[in-house]
């Protein structure tokens, strides 16, 4: 058997008992002192300004950031799921930083970072008592007002999500333009985040996206030159792959 065939391969099945044992082993590792820092920056994409917010977790002594087999420092870029923000992955980010000594960026989709309050907690519910709905904040100080959208009920995926309440942008409004440009701003913002915190010559980056964040990480793995791998725990592929029963 050749040496290449002797390389480690993941098991086809991991028992519950093994998961518990591995979890207890990791949680029992000594803690590394870490610091957490917000990073808010602005990018200009498709004629509009976009504010991007995220949180960086790393060892207090940045000289102790762990290195990999390629002798580069290890960076993790994490993305949350479809209905969350950086807080949805905060526990995982702090675990990677405090137990393994990695620099970890907990990203937030453009529009999801709540700039108005230092707690970053969104107020109220997503559907308000007066019939209006929560809308993204793509730029500090700029709000999407109710006259820019219609509230619609979408039953097309009722078996999975129930009837969804959505804001449908009215043509030629700021909301309309923002929604059209949002994917480009997302791509540019996440690339810029990695450039800021994971210099190409210094870091190898590993990406992980929970649920909806998974397809974005797959896309970013083709955009970020020093992304060395994708860690696919609770990861989702692109939506059309999930919808195709033959895949």
N, C-alpha and C positions, 0 to 999 in steps of 0.2 A: 504494500500500500504506500502511495506517495505521501510525502510530508504534508502536502496541501490538503489531502483527505483526512489527515489526523487533526485538523483544526477543530476547535471547540464549536459545537453546534447546540442551539437551545433545545431543551427537551420538548417532545410533542405535548406533554401534559404535566402540569404541576399540581400536586395535591393540595388540598386545603391545609393539611397539617404542615406541609413544607412552606406554604405562604406565611403561616403564623410563625414558624420557626425563623424564617428569613426576616420577617418584620421585627420580631423581638431582638434579633441580632443587630439589625441596623439601629433600632431605637436605643439599644444598649451601648452604642459607640459613644466615646467621649465627645462632648460638644466643643465646637470651635466658636470663639467669640466672633459674631458677625455684626455688620451694620447695614441698615436699609435706608436707601436714599431715593427720593423722587427725582425723576427727570422729565421735564416738560419742555418741548421744543416745537418750533413752527417750521413747516415746509410749505412750499408753493408748488401746487400741482394743477394743471389744466386751468390756469388763470385765477385760481382761488387760494387763499391761505387756509391752512389746516393746523390745528394744535394737537399734538400727540403727547399723551401722558403714560408713564410707566414707572415701575419701581425696580431698583437694582439692589440685590442682596449679595453680599460678599464678605469674606473675612475682614475683620478690622485691620489686620496687618495684610495689606494687599500683596506683600512679597511672599505670603504663604499660600497664595492661590495654587491649587493642585495643578500638576502638569500630566499630560498623557504620554503614550508611547512614542509620539512624534516630537516630544520635548517642548511642545507648545502648552500654554496655559489652557485649562478647560473652561469653556463658557457654555451655559445652557440658556436657550431662548425658549420661553414658555408662553403659550397662548391659551386663553380660557375657552369655554364653550359659548354657544350662541346667545345665551340669555344672561351673561355675566360680565365681569370686568376683571382687573388684575387681582381682586380679592378672592376670586374663585380658585386661584392657583397659588395663593400666598403661602399656604401651609406646605405645599410641595416645594415651592421655591426656597423657603427657609430651611427645609430639611436637607436639600441638596447643598446649600451653602454651609449649614452648621455641622453636618456630618461628614461631608466629603471635601469641603473647602473650595467649591466651585464658585465662580462669579455667575450669578443667575439674573437674567432680566425677565421680569414678569410683565409681559406686554398687555396692552388694552386696545381693542379695536377702535379705530377712529370714531369719535362721537360718543363713546361709552364712558370716558373718564369724566367724573363730575367735578369740574373746575370750581364752581361757586362756593363750595364748603370745604374747609381743611380736612374734614373727616373723610371726604370723597364718597359719603353715603348718599345715594339718591333719595330724595324725599318722596313721600306718598307712594301710591301704587302705579303700575304702568297704565292702568285705565282709571281716569279720574271720575269723580261723582258727577261732574257736569257734562260728561260724555266726551271730553277731549282725551288725548292720550299723551304718554311720555314720548318726547322726540329727542333725537341725538343732539349733542352739543359739539359741533365740528370745529368751532372757533370760539375762544373765550369772549364773552360779552354778546354773542350772537345767538338768538333764540329762534326756533321755528315756531311760528304762531299758528293758531287754529285756522286762520283764513288761507293757509298754504296747503291744506290737505283735506281730504274727505275720509271719514271713518267708515270702513267697510268690514263686513263679516265674511270670512273665508272658510267654507266647509269642505274644501277639496281634500284635506288630509284629516278629516274628522275622526277616523278610526284610530289614528295615532295621537293627534294633538287636541282633539275636540274642535269646536268652531273657534277660529282665531280672529281676534280683533286687530285690524291693521290700519295704518295711516297711509293712504294713497295720495302721493304728491300731485298737486294740480299743475298742469303744464305751464311752463314759463316762470314758475316761482323759484325762489332761492332753494327751497326744498327739492324741487324737481332737478335743478342743476346739481345740487349736492349729491343727490342719489345717483345721478348719472356718472358723476366723477368719483364717487366714493371708492370703487375698487382700485382705481389708479392711485388714490391717496393712501389707501391701505398698503399697497405694495411698496410705494416710495417711503412711507413712514417706517415700516418694519425694516427695510433695508438700511435706512438712516440710523435706526436704533442700534442695529448690529455694528454699523460702521463706528458709531460713537463709543460703544462699550467693548467691542471685540475687535481691536485692530488686527488686520489680516495677517501681518507678520508675527504677531504675538500670541494669538488665540486660535484654537480650533473650536468651532461652535457645534453644539448638538441641539437639535430642535425637538420639541414635543408640543403637540396641540391637543387639548381635550375636545372631543366631539367635533363641533364645527371648526374649531381651531386646527384640526387635523389637516383638512385640505389646504388651508393657508400655509401650514408648515411644509407640506409637500411642494407647493408652488415656490416657497422661499428657498427650499433646498436647491432649486435651480437658479436662484438669483443671487445668493450670498456665496461668494467665492471660497470662503474658508469654513463653510458648513460641512463638517466631516461625517455627519450621520443623523438619522431620524430615529428617535426612541419612541416606539409606537404604542405605548400603554394607553388604553382608552382612546385610541386614535381612530378617526374616521377617514375614509378615502373621499374623493370628490363625489358629490351627490349623485351624479348619473350612474356611478358604479354601484351605489347602494340600491338604486332603482332598477337595475338590470338583473333579472333573476338568473340569467345565463352566466353571470360572472361569479 
